[in-house]
Amino acid sequence: MIEDCLFEKAKKFLSAKRGLRKPETTDLFKRLLYIGPEDVTIVNYRRKPVSFFNPGAVVVGDKVRVFPRVIFDYYKYVSSIGYFELNIDDLLEGSKPEKIEVKIVLWPKSLWEFLGCEDARASFSEDKYFILYTGKGYYEKAPEVLERKDFLGFAVFDKQLTLLKRGYFSIIHGDEKYLPKSMKDSALLDHRKESVLLVRPDIRGIKVAWKSLADLDELSIHSTSLEPILVNEEWEAKVGWSTNAVKISSNEYLVGWHAVVRSDYSYRNGVALVNSDGELEAVSNYILAPKGLAEEYGDRPLVIFGDGLIKYKEWLIWVGGVSDYAIGFFAAEIDKVLDSLKKTPT
């Protein structure tokens, strides 16, 4: 079975690869601004959001294109994904427009995302937006027998935000198909038919970060290509990819990751350097963590979570959800971020 093979691979890697990072936080990022539900107007839906967080983000021209997770009630906590844009130079000065108009672009339409569309990771190529997201829903295991799963959703939009493709990834080996209990926290390194995909499947409770090869046409991940590359340390409950991949050289990408710290269950963040094959070359300790009332207190306290990473001039801009109620924009000098990396043993 696919699950058996992946479980043994994860167990072996977990026991062998701990000790690369330390439980230290050096906060390199300055706070630029926060945007919450009170700051926005939804232009294509009548209701007002109660939470507005965990956004994907890309820069196109002089605009930061942001894809936030939007929630309109606490009864079922069903998420959708919206879209808005900011001028990047204004953002770096800590300035936001008086009126921010948000359009909902993804909302539940199928059983596999019936409970929500969550936590977009966005990239842009050849006038198309590529969105990886979590479909929170059900799998029909047998007629009228539903199994709760978190699916790795994938959507493609054109430049005008017209939806071109939508579905979810499966892990395959020959004729066998495997859908883990949860598969999310992902990043694409490129947008070819067969692309390197960083992903975090839950394999019998083991939640570590993997690399893989994925077919973007068939929405399949080849099981033999799945390899764990980043594990949670002993003081962490889990680790996963947070952001899109940012290309910094011909063969290298920066990707944000998050970990849940056992001592206080805070979400803290670092970056990893991977090559074009998805192999881990270097990783930091924590370089962004929640601090102060605005970041530590919310619907889920002590969280800064992904989901967007932008390289602009000398800056690395991290766009993240703040304690499940708002969006924070953070910036650090990219040279300082690169200096925080520790090379992995060969």
N, C-alpha and C positions, 0 to 999 in steps of 0.2 A: 504493500500500500504506500501511496505517496506520503501520507501522514507519518507512518512509521519511519521512513527514511529521513524525513525532515526533522523529526523529533530526535533521532539519534545524532544527526549532524549538529543540531542546536545544543544538545547536552554536552557533546564532546568539545565544542567550541567554547561554551560558557565556562567550563572548568579550566580550560587552557589559556584563555585570553584576558582574564581579569588582572587588574593591577596597572593598566596603562594610564589611568587618570587618578587624580587625587581629589579629596572632598574639599576643594578650595574654590572660593569665588573672588574673582577680580573683576569688578563691574566696569567694563570699558566704555559703556554706551551712555551718552547724554540724552536726557529726555527732551523731545521736541514738542509734542503736544498729544492730547487725548481727544478722541471723538467718541461720544456715547449716543444712545438712542434719542436723547433730548436735542441733539445737534442736527438731526437729519429729517428730511421729508421723503416719504415713500411716494413715488410718482405714479405707480401703476397698480397699487393695492390700497384699499380704503383704511386699513387698520394702522395703528401706531405701534412700533416695536417696543418691547420691554427690555431686550438685550441685543447687543450689536458688537460682535467680537470675532476672534479667530479668523482673520482675513488673509487670503492670498493677495499677492501684489506683484506687479511688474511695472517697469518704466518703458514708455513708448514716447519718443520725442522728449518734450519737456513736461510730460504728464505722468504721474503715478496712477496707474489703473488698479483699483482696489476691489476685491471680491469678498465682502464681509459675510459672516454667518449672522442671520437675522432671525430672531424669535419674537413671536407676537403674543404668546400667552404661556403661562406656567402650568396649565392644566395637563397638556400632553407634551409640552416642551418640544414641539415639532419645528425643525429648522428649515430655512430656505437660504439661498445664496443670492446676494445682491451685487450691485456694481455702482461705483462712483469714481470720480477722478479728482486729483489735486495737482496744482502746479508744484513741481519738485523744488524750485528755488524758494517759493513761499514756505513750503514745508520745512526746509532746512533752516529757515528763519523763525520757525515756530508759529507761523501764521496760517489760519484756516479761514475759508470764506464764511460769511454770515449765514449763507444758505447752502446746504449740501443736499443735493437731490440724488436719491438712490432708486435704482430700478431693480426689481426682483427678476433674476434671469434663470434661476433653477429652483424648482420646488417639487415636492413629491408627486410622481406620476405613475409609479409602478410599485408592485408589492415589495421589491427589494429595497426601496427607499421610502416605504410607507410612513415611517416614523421620523423622517427628516433627511435633508441634504446638508452635510456638515463639513466645515473646516477645509475650504478650498486651498489647493496649491496651484498657482497659476504660472504659465510661461507663455511666451509669444514668439511666433516664428512664421515667416512667409504670410503675413497678414491674417494669421489665425491665433486665437487664444486656445490653449490647451489646459483644461482644468481637471486635476485629480481631486477627488473629494470622497467623503465617507457617506455611503448610502446606508442609513440605519433602517433595517426592515426585516423581512421574513423570506425564507426559502421554503418552497413547497416540497417537502421531503417525500410526501406521498399525497394522493388526493385528500384534500382538507386536513392534512397534517402539516402544520407550519412550524418552522424552526427559526428562532431569532438569530440573526447574524448581522455583523457589520461588514458591508461589501466595499471593495475598492472601486468607486465609481469613476467614470471618465467621460468628459464632455468636450466637444470641440465647437467653437464659435467662430464665425467670420468677424471681420473688423467692425461690422455694424451690430455685433452681438446677436446675429441670427444663428440659432442652434443647427449644427450640421451633423453631429453624431452624439450618441449617448448610450451608455451601457456600463457593464462592470467586468472586472478581470476574474478569470478562473486560473487555477494552477492545473496544468495538464501533464500527463505522461502517457504517450500513445493514445489509447482510447479512454483512459481513465481521467476523470475530472475531479478535482478536490477544491472545496470551498472551506477554508478555515472558519472557526467560530467568529474571528475578527481578522480583517486584513485592511490596514490603512496606514497613515503616516508615511507618505510616499513622495518621491521626486523623480522626474524624468531628466536624463542627461542630454537627450536629443529627441528628435521628432521623426525619425525615419520609421519605416514599416517595422523593422526589428530594432528596438531601442533598449539601452540600459535603463533599468528601473530600480530605484532604491525603494524598499518596502519594509513594512513591519507586520508580518503575519503572527497571529497568536497560535503557537503550536503546543497544544496541551498545557497552556498556562505559561510557557516560556515566551517572553516578549523582548526580543532583541532585534537589532537592525540588520537587514539583509541587502544584498545586491542580486540582480537577476537580469535575464533577457526577456523582453516582452514583445509580443506581436501586437502592434497598435491597430491593425486591421481586424484581427480575430479576437482581440482583447483576451489574450492568453499569455500565461507565464510558463516557461519551460521549467519543469521541476528540477531537472539536472543542472540548470544554470543558477539555481538559488543557493547562495552561500552567505552565512552570517559573517558580518565584518565588524560590528560594534556591539558590545555587550553591556548590560548594567553591572555596575560594581556592587560590592557586598552591601554598601550603605544605601543602595537604590532599589526601589521596587520594580522599576521597568525603565527602558530607554527606547526612544523612537526618533525617526526623522521628523523635523518640524517644518522645513521650508522647501521651496523650489531650489534648484541648483543654479549657482552663478558661475559662469565661465570666467576664469581669471588668467588663463594662458591657453595655448593650443591643446594642452592635454590635461588640464587641471580644473577642478570645480570646487567651490565652497558650498557646503550644505549645512544648514543649522540643524541641531538635534536638541531634544529635551530629555530630561530625566526626572523622575519623581523620587525625592529624597525621603527615606524612611523616617527620619527623626521628626519631621514636621509636615510631611507630605506636600511640600512645596514643589512646584515645577520650576526647574532651573535650566539654563540653556548654555550650549557651547556650539562650536563649529567644528566641522570635519573637512579635511582635504581629501578628495578622491580623484583618481585618474579617469581617463575616458572609458576604461573597462569597469569602473565602479569599485576598484580596489582601494582600500583605505591606506593613505600615505601618511597622514598626520591628524592629530585631534587635540583640542584644547581641553582645559578644565572649564568650569563654569565662568562665563564672561557676561552674562545677563541674568539677573534674578530680581524678583519683586522686592520693592522697598517702599516704605511709606504708606500712608493711609490709602491714597488713590490706587495703588497697585496691590496691596495686601488684602484689601477687604472688598468682597463682592459676592456674587451668587456661589462661586466656588473660590474660597480665599486662597491667597498665596500662589497665584498663577501669573506667569507670562508665558504664552504659548504661541510659537510660530507666528504666522504661517508664510509670511513674505520676506524675501531677502533681495535687496537691490544694491548694485554697485553703481555709483554715480560720482565721477571725478575722483577725489581722494577719499570719498565716504563709502562706508557700508551701512545701509539703512535697513534696520530690522523692523518689520511691521507685525505686531503681535496682539493677540487677545489679552486683556487685562482682567483677571479674576472673573471671567465669564460674563462681563457686563459692558465692556467698552473696548476700544482699540487704542493702543499706544504706538507712537512712532519714536524710534530710537536710532541714534546715529553714532558711529565710531569711526575713527581714522582707520582705513583699511590696513595700513602698515602695522598699526598696533595689534589689530586682529591677527594678522599673519604671524607676528612675533609671538603670539600666545600659543601657537601650535607646537606640539611635540611630535616628532617623527615616530612612526610605528616601527617596531623591530622588523628586520627583514628575515 
